[in-house]
Amino acid sequence: MDATTFDPAAGREFIDRVLVLGHHSDSDAHYTRTYLTPAHQAAARQIAEWMRAAGMPVRVDATGSVIGRYDAAAPGRPTLLMGSHFDSVRNGGKYDGVLGILVPIACVAALSRRGERLPVAVEIAAFSDEEGARFQTSFLASRALVEGSASLAPLLERRDADGVTLAQAMRDAGLDPARADGDRIDPATLAAYVEVHIEQGPVLLDAGRALGVVTSIAAGTRHLLKVKGEAGHAGTVPMAMRRDALAAAAEMVLAFEERAAAAPPLVATVGILKVRDGTGNVIPGEVEFTADVRAPDGATLAAGREAMFAACHEIAKRRGVALEIAKKHEVESAPCAARLQDQLAAAIERVVPGEAAMRLPSGAGHDAMILAKVTEVGMMFVRCGAGGVSHNPANVFLMRGVEGEAVVRLHAPQPIEEMRADGAPVTHLIGEGDADFALPPRDAPATAQWTQDVLDGKVRAPAALAREVTLIVEHCRTAANAGRPGLKLVSSNALLSKP
């Protein structure tokens, strides 16, 4: 497909579709879409509708993934699989995952309108569960596509926060886990798997690049650590005699942070910490927390993780508490195929001539690393705004050539009053419009003033839009303090009409 003749209306349609999917949220207050909730199932139906409109027959597999197919020019040709996930983390960003679904749908729609078929068939997989936020089941959907019921069976009795098992949730949604083997993909039919995703970091933004080629995806593990001490009265047990599970866990959390900081590019994150029967006047007797550790390769990951665990065991012994460690998730690092890297780089260089495409590794996990077990994989990153923040409601993406609207740049070192337009053809979506409220104008300097008026409370913007403007500006300032370029806000047609 020639990028120079691509209809810019497709970019506006893409933005509108992100808005529509953003409405399908488990929460009225923020964007959250977890596996098989009503909002999740509504999003699946919407994606299927768009696939059909693009000229693809659609099937839904045993885990609820939505898969559209566009046949090749000749029968029996291999299949280029593309896609990403449409579930989200809690209070996340609208572009995470859905970018890799909507972009190939738009491409297939353009092919279909022209009556053009490719030498390969194209399948687009909208994976139902990658984040695993509801049942702690990362990559559930892509694993099932590759491995079948062997990957599902150990997970079916996991429960969500309301006590619902994964098996029950699947049955309630009309899904049958027993179908997973029949829905497995045949690796012999695949040409490759290619995924488009937001970068989820600041590298492209800092380099002033719109797009990048992924070289590899980091290895990662996630463990649950349980610390068991002894509960006691907060006022009667002397400090030297305490076996405080929370104090021990807190020291362990710092041990993860300190050892990762001392051994880059190793990274470690504690995202959940729970105090059992926590009460303000009771010494905590039991605590559990998660530890997510990642590295570019398995050897670095293993060495770093074992050093962290050794430190935790030393802390437990010194403080007189018991420590249990259970592995909950593990993925190996996945290199992207050199030939696909080169093809993606060539495509980017045709769109952005004059410089070699930037290549970078991914520290985040993606469905591509599961597909890498059975076929060659390639990934293209699209830059994020707001300092590169991701898994966060301030997440935005910035892409050249989607719309030729005026752009307002909020250069982080400058106060808001000094925002100026630079005329670059960039599009950014910050919320849905409503005709009863004040909306961003098309004129870039006026948009700057509108943004300031929203922050000052002088104009009444839609609640979601005003909230996101405030969040994004706050993250832009944070990025400035970290020495990184800030946010780019734009005026878009999508903001000037009802979704």
N, C-alpha and C positions, 0 to 999 in steps of 0.2 A: 504494500500500500504506500503510495507516495505521500509523505507527510506534508509536502508543500501544497497539495491540493485537498487536504482534509478539510471538511466543512467546519468552520469555527462554531457553528450552531451545536455541533456535537459536544463541545466543551461546555456550553451553557446548559445543555441537556444533562450532562454529567453532574454539574453542580446542583441542578434541580433534583436529581435522583439521590444525591447524598442527603439533601434536605428531607426528602420523602422517607428514606430509611431512618434518618435521625428521629422521626416521629415515633418509630417503633421502639420504644424504650420501656424497660421495666419500671422506671421511675419518672414521675412528672417533674422532678427537680433537676435531674441530670441524665446524661446518656449512659445507660446500662442495658445491655441485652445479653442475658445469659441463656444457656442451652435449654431449649424446649419450653420456655415461658410463653405466654400468649403473644407477647411482643416479638419474640424470636420466631414463632410460627408464622406470624403475620408478615415479617420481613422475608421469610422463605417464600411465601406465596407471591409477594411482590417481585422478588428476584425472578421467580419462575415465569411470571407474566412478561417481564422485560425480555427474558431469553426467547420466549415464543414470538414476541413482537419482532425480534431480531432475525427470525427465520429458523429457529432451532427447536426441534422436538426436545422434550424435557423429561427426565426421570428423577425420582427421589430414592436414594439408597437407604439401607437399613438404619443408618444413624441420622437421617434427615438432611443429608447434604443434597443440594439441588444441582443437577448436572445437565447442561445443555450440549447438544452436538450439532456441528455443521459439517456435513460430509465433504469428502475430498472430490476433486475433479474426476477421479477414476476410482472404482471400487477396489477394496483390498489394500488401500494405502495406509501407512501408519498414522497414528494420532498424536498431534501436538496437544498436550494437556496444559491448560492454564487455569489460574484461579487463586483463591485465597479464602479467608474466613469471614463470616458475617456475625459471629458472636463478639462480645466485647468484654473488657475488664469492667469493674464497677467504677462509675464516674470517669469514663474514659473519653477518648477523642473520636469524632465521627468518621475520620478517614482511615483509621487502622483496620486493615483487612478489606474493607469494601472497595477501596481503590483498585485492588487486584481482581475484583469481580466485574466492576462496572467498566473499566477500560477495555478488556477484551470483548465484553458484550457490545460496546460501541464500535469496535473494529469489525466484528462479525456483522453487525447491522449495516455498516457501510458496504461490506462485501456483498451482502444479500441484496441491497438496493441496486447494485451494479450488475447483479447476476453473475458474480465472479466466484469461482471455486479455486482452492489452492491445491498444490500437489500433495498436501497432507490434510487429513481431517482435523478439525479443531474441536476439542471438548473444553468446556469451561466448568470447573467445579467450584461451587460456592460451599465451602466446608462449614458444617454446622457447629463444630466445637473445636477450636484451637486453643483458646485461652484457658479453658477448663475452670472458669471462675465459680460455677455452681457446684460441681462435684469434684473439683480438683483432679480433672481428667485432661491434662494438656495433650493436644494433638489427637484427641479421641477419633475425630472423623477421618483424618488422613491416614492414621494408623489402620483403621478398619478397612479403608479402601485398599491398602497395601497388604495387610496381614489377615483380614477377616475376623472370625469369631475368636481366634486365639488372643487378640488384643483386647476384645470386649469382655470376655468371660471373667477375668479377675476384677473387673470394675463394677459389675452389675449391682452389687450390694452396697456400694458407696452411697452415703446419704448426704443430702443437702442440709442447709441450716434449719429447715422445717421438718427434717426426719424422713423426707421422701427419698426412696432409693432410685438409683439410675434406671434400674429395670422398670420400676413403676412409672417413672416419668416417660420413658420410651413407649411403654404400652398405652399410657394415657394420650400420647400424641399420635397413636395409630401406627407406631413403628414396631417391627419385630426383630429383635437382636439376632434371632436364629437365621435371618436372611443374609447376615454379613458375609458368609463364605460365598454365597451365590453372587454377591455384588462386588467381590474383589476384582480389581483391575488385572488384566493379563499383561505383564510386563513386555511380552513379545509384540504387543500391538502398539507400543509407545515409541514415538520418535524422540520425545524429550518432555520435560516439565519446565515451564517458564512462569515466574511469578513477578508481578509488579507490586511494590509495597512502598509506603512512606519509609524514609530512612530511620525514623525514631531516634534521631540524634542530630548533633549540630555540624557535622563535618561538611556536608555539601553546602549548607547555609554559610558557614564561615569562609568557604572557598569561593563563594559566589557562583556555584554551579547548580543548575536546575535538576540534572539527572546524573546518575552514577551507575556503574556496573559492579555488582557484588562478586567478590573473589572467593569467599568462603563464609560459612555460617558456624558460629562458635559452638563448642560442646558445652553441655550444662547438666547439672544435677540439682534436685531439690530434695531435702531431707526434713523430717519432722523430729525435733529434739524435745524430749520430756525430761524435766528436771524435778526431782522429788526430794523435798526437804521435810520440815516438820512445822505444821501450823502451831501458832501460839499467841498468847495475849500480847498486844502491842506495848502494854505498859509494864508488864511484870517479868518478861524474860530479858536478862542482861544481854547486851550486844554481843559479848564474847561467847555466849552460850547458844546463840541462834543458829539455826540451819535454814536460812531464808532462801527459798527457791527462786524468788524474783531477783534478789540481789545477785545470786549466782548466775542466773540467766542473763541479767544485764551485763555482767562482766564477760560472759560468753559472746554476747552480741558484739561488744567492743573488740573481742579477740578476732572475730570474723572480719570486722572492718579494718583493724590494724594490719592483719596479715595480708589481706588483699591489697591494701594501700602500699605495702612494702614490696609487692611482687607484681607490678603491672606487666601485661594487660589483664591479669587475673582480676575478677570482680566478684563481690559477694554482697548479698542483700538479705536482710531479715524483714519480711513483709507482713508477717502475722505473729503476734505474741498474745497469748491468752493466760490469764491468771484464774485458776480454778477456784470457784467460790470466793472470789475476791471481795474483801470487806475492809473498810478504812481502818479498823482497829484490830486487825488480825495479821500476824506475820504470814506471808504467803507460804503455803505448804506444797503446792504443785503448780508448775508453769510449763507450757509447751510453746514452742516457736518454730517457724520455718526458716530454713537457710537455703538460699538459691546461690549456687556458685557456678561461674562460667569462665571459660578460657578459650583461646583460639584453637587449641589442640588438646587431645585426651591426656597426654603426659603431663602438661602443665596443670590441667584441671586436677588430675589425681594427686599430684604432689602438693598442690595448694590446699585441696580439700583435706587430705590426711594431716597436714600441719595444723589446720584449723580444728579438726576433731581432737588431735592430741592436746591442743591448748585447752579445749573444753573439758576433757577428762582430767587434766591437771587442776583446773579450777574446781571441778566437782569434788575431787579428792581433798583439796585444801579446805573447802568450805563444808565438807561433811554431808554432801547431798549425793543422791543417785542420779545417773544420767543414762537415758536410753536414746538411741539414734536409729531411725528407720528411714530407708530410702523410699521416696514416693514417686520419683520421676528421674529419668536419665535419657539423654540423647547424645549421640556421638557428633563430633564436628563433621561438617559436610562441605567438601570443596565443590565449587561450581565448575562445570565443564569448560575447558579452555576454549573450545570451538564456539560455545554459546556466549562466553564472555566476549570473544572477538566479534561475533555477529551483533550482539547488543551494542558494543562500542561503536561499530560501524553505523548502526542505525542512529545512535545519538549524535554522531559526528555529522551525519547528513542533515539533521535538524538544527544542530548548533555548530556550524562550520567554524574552522579556524583554530580549534584546539582539540587535543586528544581527550577522549572521554576519561573522566576520573574513575579510578577503580579503588574499591574500599571493601574491607571485611564487614560482616554483620555480627554485632554482639548479641543481637536479639535472635530468638528462635523463630523459625517459620515452617510452614507446612512443607516447603521445599526440602528441608532436611529429612523428612520422612520419605518423600518420593525419591530422594537420592539413593535409597536402598535398592531401588528397582530400575532406575533409569537415570540418564544424565539430566542435570538441573541447571537452570540459569535464573538469575534475578536481576531486576533493574530497580534501583532506588529513586524515589522522587523526594526532593528536599522538603523538610519541615520548616515552618516559621516559628515565631515566639521562642527563639533561642534553641530550637531543635527539640522542645519538650514533647514527650509522648506518654501514652497511658495516663492521660491528663485531659481535662475538658478544654484546656487552652491549646491543644494540639490543632495545628492548621497545616495545610500543604500549599506550596507555592510552585506554580508551573507556568513556564513561558508559553505564549501562543494560544492560550485557551480563549481569552477574550482580549480585545484591544481597548479595554476600559482604562480610564485614568487610574493611577495608583498613588496612594499616599504612603510614604515610607515614614515609619516612626523610628528614626535613627536613635538608637538607645542612648548615646551620650548627650543628645539634645533634649530640651524640654518639649512638651507636647505642643506648645505655642509655636515652635519653629519647624513643625512638620511641613514638608514641601512635596509637590508632585514631581516625579522624574519622567513620567510618560512611558515607562516600561510596560509592555503588554503582559501583565501578570494578573492572575485572578486568585482571590481568597474569599472564602465563605465564612461568615461569623454567625449567621443565624437566619431565621425565617422572617419574612416580612408580614405586615398586616396593614391594610389600607387605613385603619383607624388611628395609626400611630405615626410618629415622625420617623422617617426612614433615611438612610444615607443618600445624599444627592450624588449625581453622576460627576459633578465638577470636583476635582481632587482637593483644591484648597478648601472648598466648602465642606467636603467630607471631613477634613481635618478639624474644622470648627464644629461640625456636628458631633464628632467623637468627643471633643472637649466638653460640649454641652451635655452629652449623655453622662460623662463622668461627673460633671458639676450638678446634675439633676435639673438642668434648665429645660430639657425636652423630655417628653414621655415616649421612650422607645419600647418596643415589645420586650416583655420581661426577659425572655431567653436571650434576645439579642443584646440588651443592655448588660445582662450578667456576663455574657461571653466577651463583650468589649472590655469590661472591667478586668476580667480574668486575664485576657490576652495582654492588655497594657501592663498589668502587674508583672506578668512573666517577661515582658519585654524589658522592663526596668531591672528585673533580676538578672537577665542576660547581660545587660549593660554593666552591672556590678561585677559580673564574672569576666568582663572583657570581651564579650562576644557581640556580634552585630545583632540588632534587634528585629522587631516585627515589621512586616509589611502588611498594611491594611489596604483593601481596595474597595472601590465602588463597583458593584456587579449588577447586571440585569436581574440576577436571581434574587437580589435583595430588594428589588423595586417592584416586585409583584407577588401575589399570593402563591404559595407552593401548590 
